[in-house]
Amino acid sequence: MSRMADGVALPIGGKMVERWRRFPREPDMVVYSFRSVISLIIRGLLRTYERFEIIGAENLPNDDESFVLVANHASHLDTLCLLAALPLGRLHQAFPVAAEDYFFRSLPRSWFATVVMNALPFGRRMGVRESLSICAQLLAQPGNVLIIFPEGTRSQTGAMQPFKSGIGTLLAGRDVTVLPCSVQGAYRAWPKGRRLPRPGKVRLIIGRPRNYATRGTERGDLGAIAAELQSAVNQLGQTDGSA
């Protein structure tokens, strides 16, 4: 079976991918229950298999405040670690920003990104402005959490890449809390190109909250915000998490 979309016949798998790509999503208690159970399993595996620990959890804002978590990105473990830092009750209002061209092109990846991760599809090459607009709308509502990796893709060496100015576009002039985070050990445990993670020691350091409501929206300001956040994440990776 297939359906027509823009004059092109789509198989059932394509139809499901298109449905999962649409955002915002309708509440679904079956999906919520499944996501919660899977999250508990993932958190247990992180604790035992990766000896996962969190430093700075006290920096997370209250439940009714929307905020952004930004971090370095060198492994698929990064998203799992950031989600594991949140209270279980906030999972369904936590949205990891995921590359649309990678996570929403096949049925298995789309299912995992949508049902398990609650990921928000983000256009890296086309539709960047629309994607940022959706992010801003989410942050304007109470209780939402955006998880963003401003490098745009996983590092192939483990070294942090420059943060893109899109994060500055999202934060400049808006009264939104952003917390820099550093994920340590994830690259060694599960680097890009490896099918499954290996046992290791993974640590998440959550930095102190920042706010860029008073910053300008000129191009230079946006780049400066991105650079400041990159520096903060880098410092967290070299200290005990007090930066």
N, CA, C and O of each residue as an XYZ file, in Angstrom:
972
protein
N       0.836     -1.200      0.000
C       0.000      0.000      0.000
C       0.873      1.253      0.000
O       2.012      1.232      0.467
N       0.323      2.338     -0.529
C       1.073      3.587     -0.548
C       0.094      4.734     -0.549
O      -1.108      4.544     -0.738
N       0.617      5.936     -0.335
C      -0.204      7.126     -0.452
C       0.543      8.140     -1.292
O       1.748      8.009     -1.507
N      -0.168      9.154     -1.770
C       0.444     10.170     -2.602
C       0.806     11.368     -1.744
O       0.000     11.822     -0.932
N       2.024     11.884     -1.920
C       2.461     13.104     -1.236
C       3.229     13.937     -2.242
O       4.282     13.531     -2.734
N       2.677     15.137     -2.546
C       3.307     16.012     -3.536
C       3.539     15.282     -4.848
O       4.556     15.484     -5.512
N       2.576     14.420     -5.222
C       2.664     13.740     -6.494
C       3.529     12.507     -6.492
O       3.710     11.881     -7.536
N       4.086     12.129     -5.308
C       4.959     10.974     -5.222
C       4.320      9.937     -4.312
O       3.882     10.257     -3.207
N       4.269      8.686     -4.782
C       3.691      7.619     -3.976
C       4.640      7.252     -2.850
O       5.820      6.989     -3.085
N       4.121      7.233     -1.615
C       4.922      6.867     -0.456
C       4.456      5.529      0.082
O       3.250      5.322      0.213
N       5.368      4.602      0.403
C       4.981      3.355      1.046
C       4.511      3.624      2.466
O       4.663      4.731      2.983
N       3.935      2.593      3.096
C       3.437      2.760      4.455
C       4.543      3.229      5.387
O       4.308      4.075      6.251
N       5.755      2.687      5.220
C       6.865      3.133      6.044
C       7.118      4.617      5.892
O       7.368      5.314      6.875
N       7.053      5.108      4.648
C       7.238      6.529      4.405
C       6.135      7.358      5.036
O       6.377      8.463      5.522
N       4.932      6.825      5.026
C       3.805      7.515      5.650
C       4.037      7.679      7.140
O       3.758      8.741      7.696
N       4.551      6.627      7.804
C       4.817      6.702      9.235
C       5.919      7.719      9.530
O       5.814      8.492     10.482
N       6.969      7.716      8.717
C       8.051      8.670      8.915
C       7.529     10.097      8.795
O       7.888     10.963      9.593
N       6.676     10.343      7.790
C       6.107     11.673      7.618
C       5.275     12.071      8.833
O       5.317     13.222      9.267
N       4.526     11.130      9.379
C       3.688     11.436     10.550
C       4.556     11.745     11.769
O       4.261     12.676     12.519
N       5.619     10.975     11.970
C       6.498     11.206     13.117
C       7.293     12.494     12.974
O       7.673     13.105     13.972
N       7.548     12.912     11.732
C       8.304     14.136     11.518
C       7.480     15.372     11.882
O       8.044     16.400     12.257
N       6.172     15.283     11.776
C       5.323     16.442     12.054
C       5.433     16.856     13.514
O       5.561     16.010     14.399
N       5.383     18.151     13.759
C       5.560     18.685     15.101
C       4.749     19.972     15.225
O       4.700     20.744     14.268
N       4.105     20.235     16.380
C       4.118     19.441     17.613
C       3.276     18.175     17.516
O       2.436     18.036     16.627
N       3.514     17.262     18.442
C       2.810     15.984     18.451
C       1.653     16.015     19.439
O       1.658     16.758     20.421
N       0.667     15.184     19.145
C      -0.460     15.059     20.054
C      -0.060     14.197     21.252
O       0.707     13.248     21.085
N      -0.557     14.500     22.456
C      -0.278     13.649     23.622
C      -0.766     12.225     23.379
O      -1.835     12.016     22.806
N       0.015     11.259     23.813
C      -0.308      9.851     23.608
C       0.123      9.087     24.855
O       1.319      8.898     25.080
N      -0.838      8.643     25.671
C      -0.519      8.014     26.943
C       0.184      6.667     26.755
O       0.984      6.260     27.598
N      -0.113      5.979     25.658
C       0.579      4.715     25.391
C       2.054      4.975     25.139
O       2.922      4.300     25.693
N       2.327      5.965     24.292
C       3.717      6.338     24.012
C       4.400      6.836     25.292
O       5.548      6.480     25.557
N       3.710      7.648     26.076
C       4.279      8.166     27.320
C       4.686      7.026     28.256
O       5.772      7.046     28.836
N       3.815      6.047     28.394
C       4.107      4.922     29.286
C       5.303      4.130     28.771
O       6.202      3.779     29.536
N       5.309      3.855     27.484
C       6.414      3.099     26.890
C       7.719      3.869     27.051
O       8.743      3.286     27.410
N       7.689      5.175     26.789
C       8.894      6.000     26.900
C       9.436      5.998     28.325
O      10.649      5.942     28.528
N       8.560      6.058     29.294
C       8.987      6.065     30.689
C       9.665      4.756     31.071
O      10.689      4.756     31.754
N       9.093      3.647     30.630
C       9.684      2.344     30.938
C      11.061      2.211     30.289
O      12.020      1.792     30.938
N      11.155      2.568     29.006
C      12.434      2.485     28.308
C      13.462      3.401     28.960
O      14.638      3.052     29.059
N      13.018      4.567     29.401
C      13.934      5.497     30.049
C      14.498      4.921     31.337
O      15.684      5.082     31.626
N      13.659      4.255     32.105
C      14.139      3.629     33.340
C      15.181      2.557     33.035
O      16.178      2.428     33.746
N      14.944      1.795     31.979
C      15.911      0.761     31.583
C      17.227      1.406     31.146
O      18.302      0.958     31.546
N      17.141      2.459     30.325
C      18.344      3.147     29.856
C      19.124      3.731     31.028
O      20.350      3.634     31.067
N      18.424      4.332     31.980
C      19.102      4.915     33.136
C      19.811      3.839     33.960
O      20.914      4.052     34.463
N      19.167      2.697     34.087
C      19.797      1.596     34.807
C      21.043      1.096     34.096
O      22.057      0.808     34.734
N      20.966      0.992     32.765
C      22.119      0.540     31.992
C      23.258      1.552     32.051
O      24.426      1.173     32.131
N      22.918      2.841     32.010
C      23.958      3.865     32.109
C      24.691      3.764     33.447
O      25.915      3.875     33.505
N      23.928      3.552     34.514
C      24.537      3.480     35.846
C      25.442      2.267     35.987
O      26.511      2.354     36.591
N      25.026      1.147     35.439
C      25.779     -0.095     35.636
C      26.840     -0.310     34.563
O      27.976     -0.668     34.874
N      26.478     -0.096     33.315
C      27.369     -0.395     32.196
C      28.389      0.711     31.960
O      29.535      0.440     31.600
N      27.965      1.975     32.166
C      28.847      3.111     31.908
C      29.237      3.844     33.195
O      29.904      4.877     33.137
N      28.831      3.323     34.343
C      29.141      3.951     35.641
C      28.839      5.458     35.613
O      29.633      6.288     36.056
N      27.688      5.760     35.087
C      27.277      7.140     34.833
C      27.050      7.906     36.132
O      26.427      7.396     37.063
N      27.561      9.135     36.186
C      27.308     10.014     37.321
C      26.991     11.418     36.832
O      27.423     11.823     35.752
N      26.240     12.150     37.629
C      25.814     13.504     37.295
C      26.348     14.457     38.355
O      26.189     14.216     39.551
N      26.976     15.529     37.917
C      27.451     16.590     38.804
C      26.743     17.877     38.417
O      26.691     18.241     37.242
N      26.194     18.568     39.422
C      25.539     19.848     39.164
C      24.056     19.762     38.894
O      23.476     20.691     38.333
N      23.425     18.656     39.286
C      21.977     18.517     39.060
C      21.186     19.605     39.783
O      20.067     19.933     39.388
N      21.770     20.160     40.842
C      21.087     21.224     41.586
C      20.938     22.496     40.755
O      20.163     23.381     41.117
N      21.667     22.597     39.649
C      21.558     23.782     38.791
C      20.323     23.754     37.891
O      19.965     24.773     37.301
N      19.680     22.613     37.783
C      18.492     22.514     36.927
C      17.367     23.387     37.483
O      17.119     23.363     38.689
N      16.681     24.155     36.636
C      15.588     25.020     37.089
C      14.392     24.227     37.610
O      14.338     23.002     37.503
N      13.442     24.957     38.172
C      12.224     24.349     38.696
C      11.386     23.751     37.581
O      11.592     24.041     36.402
N      10.423     22.899     37.982
C       9.623     22.150     37.017
C       8.802     23.029     36.088
O       8.522     22.627     34.959
N       8.409     24.222     36.532
C       7.522     25.039     35.701
C       8.286     25.980     34.775
O       7.667     26.749     34.040
N       9.593     25.936     34.795
C      10.394     26.824     33.957
C      10.922     26.091     32.732
O      11.445     24.981     32.835
N      10.781     26.713     31.590
C      11.383     26.170     30.379
C      12.846     26.583     30.315
O      13.201     27.683     30.737
N      13.692     25.711     29.790
C      15.113     26.033     29.709
C      15.775     25.205     28.621
O      15.168     24.304     28.043
N      17.043     25.532     28.355
C      17.825     24.878     27.303
C      19.059     24.244     27.930
O      19.720     24.855     28.769
N      19.364     23.024     27.522
C      20.625     22.388     27.858
C      21.474     22.332     26.594
O      21.028     21.812     25.572
N      22.692     22.863     26.654
C      23.610     22.767     25.524
C      24.836     21.979     25.964
O      25.277     22.099     27.107
N      25.381     21.184     25.069
C      26.505     20.317     25.433
C      27.368     20.010     24.229
O      26.973     20.231     23.084
N      28.562     19.493     24.512
C      29.420     18.944     23.474
C      28.781     17.679     22.916
O      27.926     17.068     23.557
N      29.204     17.293     21.716
C      28.531     16.167     21.064
C      29.542     15.290     20.333
O      30.090     15.674     19.299
N      29.779     14.099     20.894
C      30.715     13.171     20.278
C      30.189     11.748     20.249
O      30.890     10.836     19.810
N      28.942     11.545     20.719
C      28.418     10.189     20.847
C      26.905     10.224     20.953
O      26.326     11.215     21.398
N      26.261      9.123     20.538
C      24.816      8.995     20.764
C      24.499      8.912     22.253
O      23.357      9.146     22.651
N      25.477      8.589     23.073
C      25.257      8.553     24.522
C      24.961      9.932     25.092
O      24.334     10.042     26.146
N      25.398     10.978     24.418
C      25.236     12.335     24.944
C      23.769     12.646     25.249
O      23.442     13.127     26.333
N      22.901     12.371     24.293
C      21.478     12.654     24.479
C      20.901     11.824     25.618
O      20.130     12.333     26.431
N      21.267     10.559     25.678
C      20.765      9.686     26.735
C      21.181     10.198     28.110
O      20.403     10.138     29.061
N      22.408     10.700     28.212
C      22.893     11.216     29.491
C      22.139     12.478     29.908
O      21.774     12.623     31.075
N      21.906     13.376     28.981
C      21.193     14.613     29.300
C      19.744     14.331     29.684
O      19.216     14.953     30.606
N      19.103     13.409     28.992
C      17.739     13.034     29.363
C      17.714     12.374     30.734
O      16.774     12.575     31.504
N      18.747     11.583     31.046
C      18.797     10.888     32.331
C      18.979     11.845     33.498
O      18.718     11.477     34.643
N      19.421     13.068     33.227
C      19.590     14.054     34.287
C      18.273     14.704     34.696
O      18.196     15.341     35.746
N      17.243     14.547     33.880
C      15.955     15.186     34.139
C      15.055     14.282     34.965
O      15.152     13.059     34.866
N      14.172     14.867     35.785
C      13.177     14.050     36.479
C      12.334     13.270     35.475
O      12.037     13.766     34.388
N      11.956     12.069     35.837
C      11.210     11.214     34.917
C       9.923     11.890     34.441
O       9.502     11.688     33.302
N       9.308     12.679     35.296
C       8.057     13.335     34.941
C       8.187     14.407     33.878
O       7.181     14.857     33.331
N       9.422     14.829     33.572
C       9.625     15.872     32.568
C       9.980     15.312     31.200
O      10.165     16.071     30.249
N      10.077     13.995     31.092
C      10.513     13.386     29.836
C       9.670     13.807     28.649
O      10.194     14.044     27.560
N       8.369     13.899     28.856
C       7.463     14.159     27.736
C       7.423     15.634     27.359
O       6.775     16.015     26.383
N       8.121     16.466     28.138
C       8.287     17.870     27.791
C       9.751     18.193     27.509
O      10.134     19.361     27.444
N      10.560     17.159     27.342
C      11.973     17.330     26.994
C      12.163     16.946     25.534
O      11.754     15.865     25.112
N      12.784     17.834     24.767
C      12.883     17.653     23.321
C      14.336     17.769     22.855
O      14.832     18.878     22.653
N      15.016     16.646     22.685
C      16.345     16.717     22.071
C      16.210     17.135     20.611
O      15.414     16.565     19.864
N      16.985     18.125     20.214
C      16.970     18.570     18.823
C      17.791     17.575     18.002
O      18.974     17.366     18.271
N      17.156     16.963     17.000
C      17.795     15.900     16.216
C      17.800     16.256     14.739
O      16.830     16.808     14.220
N      18.887     15.940     14.073
C      19.029     16.246     12.652
C      17.974     15.502     11.842
O      17.914     14.272     11.856
N      17.146     16.268     11.136
C      16.068     15.664     10.353
C      16.604     14.749      9.267
O      16.010     13.710      8.977
N      17.729     15.132      8.661
C      18.268     14.347      7.553
C      18.920     13.050      8.010
O      19.240     12.199      7.180
N      19.124     12.881      9.317
C      19.725     11.644      9.829
C      18.684     10.782     10.558
O      18.582      9.583     10.301
N      17.920     11.388     11.454
C      17.015     10.614     12.302
C      15.622     10.416     11.711
O      14.873      9.557     12.175
N      15.268     11.198     10.698
C      13.905     11.119     10.175
C      13.891     10.782      8.689
O      13.126     11.358      7.916
N      14.754      9.833      8.300
C      14.787      9.382      6.922
C      14.479      7.896      6.781
O      14.267      7.412      5.670
N      14.453      7.177      7.881
C      14.139      5.748      7.833
C      13.165      5.425      8.955
O      13.090      6.142      9.953
N      12.427      4.349      8.782
C      11.405      3.985      9.754
C      11.991      3.644     11.130
O      11.488      4.160     12.129
N      13.029      2.801     11.233
C      13.557      2.468     12.569
C      14.100      3.680     13.313
O      13.813      3.855     14.498
N      14.881      4.523     12.634
C      15.430      5.700     13.302
C      14.341      6.689     13.680
O      14.391      7.284     14.757
N      13.360      6.871     12.811
C      12.264      7.794     13.107
C      11.464      7.313     14.308
O      11.078      8.105     15.168
N      11.219      6.006     14.358
C      10.487      5.445     15.501
C      11.254      5.684     16.795
O      10.680      6.135     17.786
N      12.557      5.380     16.789
C      13.362      5.558     17.999
C      13.418      7.032     18.402
O      13.255      7.364     19.576
N      13.649      7.913     17.427
C      13.765      9.336     17.722
C      12.470      9.898     18.282
O      12.493     10.729     19.189
N      11.345      9.451     17.749
C      10.054     10.001     18.153
C       9.527      9.367     19.429
O       9.188     10.071     20.381
N       9.457      8.050     19.454
C       8.804      7.347     20.553
C       9.700      7.274     21.789
O       9.238      7.518     22.903
N      10.960      6.946     21.601
C      11.861      6.774     22.740
C      12.468      8.099     23.190
O      12.513      8.392     24.385
N      12.934      8.896     22.236
C      13.672     10.112     22.578
C      12.818     11.378     22.609
O      13.232     12.383     23.188
N      11.644     11.348     22.003
C      10.800     12.539     21.886
C      11.537     13.662     21.153
O      11.405     14.836     21.499
N      12.310     13.285     20.144
C      13.173     14.237     19.459
C      12.395     15.212     18.586
O      11.342     14.886     18.038
N      12.938     16.408     18.475
C      12.377     17.446     17.624
C      13.193     17.482     16.333
O      14.391     17.760     16.384
N      12.587     17.211     15.186
C      13.338     17.237     13.923
C      13.823     18.636     13.594
O      13.054     19.597     13.640
N      15.106     18.748     13.259
C      15.711     20.050     12.970
C      16.386     19.991     11.609
O      17.209     19.113     11.349
N      16.030     20.934     10.741
C      16.629     20.991      9.416
C      18.005     21.625      9.466
O      18.131     22.806      9.788
N      19.041     20.853      9.151
C      20.402     21.386      9.210
C      20.785     22.131      7.945
O      21.595     23.058      7.991
N      20.210     21.735      6.810
C      20.565     22.351      5.535
C      19.445     23.246      5.008
O      19.694     24.326      4.473
N      18.211     22.778      5.170
C      17.057     23.558      4.749
C      16.080     23.635      5.924
O      15.983     22.703      6.723
N      15.374     24.729      6.019
C      14.387     24.863      7.077
C      14.966     25.204      8.427
O      14.327     24.961      9.451
N      16.177     25.769      8.455
C      16.800     26.113      9.740
C      15.972     27.164     10.466
O      15.738     27.052     11.669
N      15.530     28.183      9.740
C      14.759     29.255     10.369
C      13.445     28.734     10.938
O      13.034     29.132     12.028
N      12.784     27.839     10.197
C      11.530     27.262     10.693
C      11.777     26.398     11.929
O      10.980     26.405     12.868
N      12.874     25.664     11.923
C      13.200     24.818     13.065
C      13.470     25.664     14.303
O      13.006     25.331     15.393
N      14.214     26.754     14.146
C      14.489     27.643     15.269
C      13.200     28.292     15.782
O      13.061     28.544     16.979
N      12.261     28.562     14.870
C      10.982     29.140     15.275
C      10.198     28.173     16.153
O       9.581     28.587     17.134
N      10.217     26.891     15.808
C       9.549     25.884     16.632
C      10.204     25.801     18.004
O       9.515     25.694     19.018
N      11.528     25.849     18.037
C      12.243     25.829     19.313
C      11.826     27.015     20.185
O      11.586     26.858     21.382
N      11.740     28.194     19.580
C      11.350     29.390     20.328
C       9.926     29.266     20.858
O       9.646     29.684     21.981
N       9.022     28.694     20.059
C       7.644     28.510     20.505
C       7.577     27.564     21.701
O       6.806     27.797     22.631
N       8.374     26.505     21.684
C       8.401     25.572     22.806
C       8.895     26.256     24.075
O       8.352     26.041     25.159
N       9.920     27.074     23.934
C      10.483     27.742     25.108
C       9.545     28.809     25.664
O       9.651     29.179     26.833
N       8.637     29.300     24.844
C       7.671     30.303     25.304
C       6.574     29.681     26.159
O       5.822     30.395     26.821
N       6.480     28.361     26.150
C       5.487     27.648     26.958
C       6.153     27.122     28.225
O       7.344     26.809     28.202
N       5.420     27.019     29.322
C       6.034     26.603     30.588
C       6.412     25.126     30.605
O       5.718     24.285     30.034
N       7.523     24.828     31.268
C       7.889     23.451     31.571
C       8.607     22.671     30.500
O       8.880     21.487     30.697
N       8.929     23.285     29.363
C       9.592     22.554     28.286
C      11.111     22.626     28.418
O      11.659     23.603     28.928
N      11.772     21.580     27.954
C      13.234     21.511     27.982
C      13.735     21.191     26.572
O      13.304     20.215     25.958
N      14.639     22.014     26.072
C      15.284     21.749     24.785
C      16.712     21.277     25.039
O      17.450     21.884     25.815
N      17.088     20.196     24.381
C      18.456     19.689     24.451
C      19.105     19.929     23.096
O      18.667     19.381     22.084
N      20.147     20.747     23.078
C      20.736     21.183     21.819
C      22.246     20.947     21.833
O      22.926     21.201     22.828
N      22.744     20.457     20.708
C      24.186     20.295     20.503
C      24.605     21.298     19.431
O      24.459     21.025     18.239
N      25.121     22.451     19.840
C      25.374     23.523     18.868
C      26.472     23.217     17.849
O      26.632     23.968     16.886
N      27.231     22.138     18.035
C      28.213     21.760     17.019
C      27.516     21.313     15.731
O      28.083     21.413     14.643
N      26.288     20.823     15.866
C      25.512     20.435     14.695
C      25.632     18.975     14.312
O      24.749     18.446     13.637
N      26.692     18.314     14.721
C      26.883     16.902     14.422
C      27.892     16.336     15.408
O      28.580     17.088     16.098
N      27.982     15.020     15.475
C      28.942     14.391     16.385
C      30.379     14.592     15.907
O      30.673     14.517     14.714
N      31.248     14.845     16.853
C      32.671     14.938     16.548
C      33.208     13.556     16.186
O      32.844     12.556     16.806
N      34.069     13.511     15.187
C      34.663     12.237     14.789
C      35.947     11.929     15.543
O      36.486     10.827     15.437
N      36.439     12.907     16.308
C      37.682     12.713     17.052
C      37.501     12.816     18.563
O      38.400     12.464     19.327
N      36.346     13.295     18.987
C      36.129     13.553     20.402
C      36.410     14.990     20.778
O      35.960     15.452     21.826
N      37.153     15.716     19.932
C      37.433     17.127     20.180
C      36.205     17.967     19.826
O      35.532     17.709     18.829
N      35.925     18.969     20.649
C      34.756     19.804     20.423
C      34.942     20.685     19.192
O      35.998     21.286     18.997
N      33.914     20.752     18.378
C      33.910     21.587     17.184
C      33.290     22.949     17.507
O      32.623     23.081     18.533
N      33.491     23.957     16.666
C      32.911     25.274     16.934
C      31.383     25.217     17.037
O      30.725     24.511     16.274
N      30.838     25.965     17.983
C      29.392     26.077     18.116
C      28.857     26.981     17.014
O      29.436     28.028     16.724
N      27.762     26.575     16.408
C      27.141     27.372     15.351
C      26.316     28.500     15.964
O      25.830     28.388     17.089
N      26.167     29.576     15.215
C      25.515     30.779     15.744
C      24.017     30.624     15.919
O      23.374     31.502     16.494
N      23.438     29.516     15.433
C      22.004     29.305     15.607
C      21.584     29.315     17.062
O      20.475     29.742     17.384
N      22.469     28.844     17.961
C      22.128     28.865     19.378
C      22.012     30.306     19.875
O      21.205     30.605     20.755
N      22.831     31.197     19.300
C      22.721     32.604     19.644
C      21.418     33.198     19.145
O      20.794     34.007     19.832
N      21.006     32.798     17.949
C      19.733     33.258     17.398
C      18.571     32.877     18.302
O      17.638     33.657     18.486
N      18.630     31.688     18.860
C      17.550     31.200     19.728
C      17.512     31.934     21.062
O      16.432     32.150     21.612
N      18.665     32.320     21.591
C      18.739     32.838     22.955
C      18.794     34.356     23.051
O      18.328     34.921     24.040
N      19.345     35.024     22.061
C      19.551     36.472     22.140
C      18.225     37.216     22.268
O      17.301     37.006     21.482
N      18.148     38.083     23.265
C      16.960     38.903     23.453
C      15.774     38.182     24.048
O      14.700     38.772     24.163
N      15.929     36.919     24.432
C      14.840     36.154     25.034
C      15.174     35.830     26.484
O      16.310     35.486     26.810
N      14.179     35.944     27.340
C      14.372     35.641     28.758
C      14.266     34.132     28.961
O      13.270     33.625     29.478
N      15.309     33.433     28.543
C      15.344     31.972     28.580
C      16.617     31.522     29.294
O      17.707     32.015     29.003
N      16.475     30.604     30.211
C      17.625     30.048     30.919
C      18.314     28.998     30.056
O      17.659     28.151     29.448
N      19.640     29.064     30.009
C      20.417     28.054     29.287
C      21.519     27.552     30.214
O      22.178     28.339     30.893
N      21.712     26.241     30.235
C      22.725     25.636     31.074
C      23.770     24.940     30.203
O      23.435     24.004     29.476
N      25.037     25.381     30.263
C      26.097     24.655     29.565
C      26.368     23.335     30.273
O      26.365     23.279     31.503
N      26.602     22.280     29.510
C      26.852     20.953     30.073
C      28.045     20.318     29.368
O      28.310     20.590     28.197
N      28.748     19.481     30.090
C      29.869     18.744     29.512
C      29.655     17.256     29.741
O      29.476     16.810     30.874
N      29.676     16.491     28.650
C      29.585     15.032     28.732
C      30.986     14.475     28.539
O      31.616     14.693     27.505
N      31.462     13.761     29.534
C      32.823     13.240     29.512
C      32.803     11.712     29.445
O      32.029     11.067     30.152
N      33.639     11.148     28.610
C      33.772      9.700     28.508
C      32.870      9.048     27.490
O      33.040      7.866     27.191
N      31.907      9.788     26.942
C      30.964      9.197     25.992
C      31.643      8.836     24.672
O      31.300      7.832     24.047
N      32.597      9.647     24.255
C      33.289      9.341     22.998
C      34.070      8.039     23.102
O      34.057      7.230     22.175
N      34.749      7.835     24.224
C      35.500      6.590     24.405
C      34.565      5.388     24.453
O      34.896      4.311     23.956
N      33.396      5.581     25.056
C      32.457      4.474     25.195
C      31.733      4.151     23.890
O      31.505      2.983     23.577
N      31.369      5.195     23.125
C      30.579      4.950     21.918
C      30.879      6.005     20.862
O      30.065      6.902     20.641
N      32.030      5.916     20.208
C      32.377      6.910     19.187
C      31.547      6.718     17.920
O      30.933      5.673     17.707
N      31.549      7.731     17.108
C      30.853      7.676     15.822
C      31.453      6.567     14.970
O      32.672      6.472     14.828
N      30.589      5.729     14.403
C      31.027      4.621     13.580
C      31.006      3.282     14.290
O      31.030      2.243     13.630
N      30.963      3.274     15.606
C      30.896      2.021     16.360
C      29.439      1.615     16.530
O      28.604      2.457     16.863
N      29.119      0.362     16.311
C      27.723     -0.082     16.332
C      27.124     -0.066     17.732
O      25.989      0.373     17.919
N      27.888     -0.547     18.722
C      27.376     -0.637     20.089
C      28.380     -0.039     21.060
O      29.582     -0.063     20.797
N      27.900      0.503     22.192
C      28.834      1.084     23.164
C      29.629      0.025     23.899
O      29.192     -1.116     24.043
N      30.802      0.423     24.361
C      31.623     -0.433     25.212
C      31.508      0.078     26.653
O      31.159      1.240     26.861
N      31.791     -0.754     27.634
C      31.754     -0.288     29.030
C      32.762      0.834     29.250
O      33.819      0.866     28.620
N      32.427      1.740     30.138
C      33.338      2.843     30.411
C      32.895      3.635     31.619
O      32.094      3.165     32.427
N      33.419      4.836     31.735
C      33.052      5.764     32.790
C      32.588      7.050     32.136
O      33.373      7.753     31.500
N      31.306      7.355     32.296
C      30.716      8.532     31.665
C      30.201      9.471     32.747
O      29.548      9.049     33.702
N      30.506     10.743     32.578
C      30.098     11.746     33.564
C      29.467     12.942     32.862
O      29.935     13.384     31.812
N      28.408     13.452     33.454
C      27.743     14.665     32.966
C      27.910     15.761     34.004
O      27.556     15.586     35.170
N      28.448     16.883     33.575
C      28.586     18.048     34.456
C      27.641     19.132     33.950
O      27.725     19.548     32.794
N      26.749     19.583     34.815
C      25.774     20.622     34.478
C      26.236     21.939     35.091
O      26.369     22.047     36.310
N      26.477     22.928     34.256
C      26.976     24.213     34.731
C      25.880     25.123     35.251
O      24.698     24.780     35.248
N      26.303     26.275     35.689
C      25.370     27.251     36.242
C      24.549     27.901     35.123
O      25.036     28.073     34.006
N      23.306     28.256     35.434
C      22.428     28.836     34.412
C      22.906     30.202     33.930
O      23.509     30.975     34.674
N      22.617     30.467     32.673
C      22.930     31.747     32.041
C      21.678     32.283     31.364
O      20.710     31.555     31.142
N      21.718     33.576     31.040
C      20.585     34.216     30.386
C      21.107     35.309     29.459
O      21.988     36.083     29.833
N      20.558     35.366     28.248
C      21.027     36.324     27.251
C      19.909     37.276     26.822
O      19.879     37.733     25.679
N      18.993     37.571     27.747
C      17.844     38.428     27.426
C      18.275     39.832     27.028
O      17.594     40.488     26.239
N      19.395     40.299     27.565
C      19.821     41.680     27.292
C      20.781     41.777     26.111
O      21.233     42.870     25.769
N      21.091     40.664     25.497
C      22.051     40.681     24.392
C      21.374     41.048     23.085
O      20.198     40.750     22.878
N      22.124     41.695     22.207
C      21.595     42.106     20.921
C      21.464     40.936     19.959
O      21.933     39.829     20.222
N      20.823     41.213     18.856
C      20.573     40.164     17.862
C      21.358     40.377     16.570
O      21.062     39.761     15.546
N      22.353     41.246     16.626
C      23.217     41.427     15.465
C      24.071     40.176     15.266
O      24.253     39.372     16.181
N      24.585     40.038     14.057
C      25.347     38.835     13.723
C      26.517     38.598     14.678
O      26.772     37.470     15.102
N      27.219     39.675     15.007
C      28.345     39.547     15.919
C      27.920     39.100     17.298
O      28.628     38.327     17.944
N      26.764     39.578     17.765
C      26.248     39.178     19.074
C      25.910     37.691     19.094
O      26.186     36.999     20.074
N      25.312     37.205     18.012
C      24.921     35.799     17.959
C      26.146     34.896     17.995
O      26.160     33.879     18.687
N      27.172     35.278     17.244
C      28.399     34.502     17.260
C      29.078     34.540     18.610
O      29.672     33.551     19.042
N      28.991     35.698     19.291
C      29.611     35.832     20.605
C      28.929     34.931     21.626
O      29.599     34.326     22.463
N      27.608     34.836     21.568
C      26.876     33.960     22.484
C      27.301     32.512     22.270
O      27.550     31.780     23.228
N      27.384     32.106     21.003
C      27.813     30.742     20.701
C      29.216     30.484     21.239
O      29.483     29.426     21.809
N      30.106     31.451     21.056
C      31.483     31.289     21.531
C      31.543     31.225     23.055
O      32.312     30.446     23.618
N      30.730     32.046     23.721
C      30.712     32.040     25.184
C      30.219     30.703     25.728
O      30.766     30.180     26.699
N      29.201     30.164     25.108
C      28.685     28.877     25.562
C      29.693     27.763     25.289
O      29.855     26.855     26.105
N      30.360     27.831     24.156
C      31.383     26.826     23.857
C      32.499     26.891     24.902
O      32.972     25.860     25.380
N      32.913     28.103     25.250
C      33.954     28.265     26.260
C      33.500     27.709     27.604
O      34.282     27.073     28.311
N      32.231     27.947     27.961
C      31.704     27.449     29.228
C      31.693     25.926     29.260
O      32.059     25.317     30.265
N      31.269     25.307     28.148
C      31.259     23.849     28.073
C      32.683     23.305     28.159
O      32.940     22.307     28.832
N      33.588     23.965     27.478
C      34.991     23.540     27.497
C      35.574     23.628     28.907
O      36.305     22.734     29.333
N      35.257     24.699     29.630
C      35.744     24.858     31.001
C      35.180     23.782     31.911
O      35.892     23.259     32.769
N      33.923     23.450     31.736
C      33.318     22.383     32.558
C      34.051     21.067     32.341
O      34.215     20.276     33.270
N      34.487     20.842     31.114
C      35.184     19.612     30.808
C      36.557     19.522     31.424
O      37.155     18.448     31.472
N      37.069     20.670     31.904
C      38.405     20.704     32.475
C      38.418     20.931     33.980
O      39.478     20.955     34.607
N      37.219     21.099     34.558
C      37.140     21.390     35.986
C      36.209     20.419     36.668
O      35.826     19.397     36.098
N      35.847     20.747     37.899
C      34.960     19.899     38.694
C      33.498     20.271     38.527
O      32.643     19.744     39.238
N      33.195     21.182     37.587
C      31.807     21.549     37.323
C      31.375     22.843     37.951
O      30.179     23.134     37.985
N      32.306     23.639     38.454
C      31.937     24.878     39.126
C      31.865     26.074     38.198
O      31.495     27.166     38.629
N      32.219     25.888     36.907
C      32.225     27.016     35.975
C      30.828     27.486     35.636
O      30.665     28.430     34.863
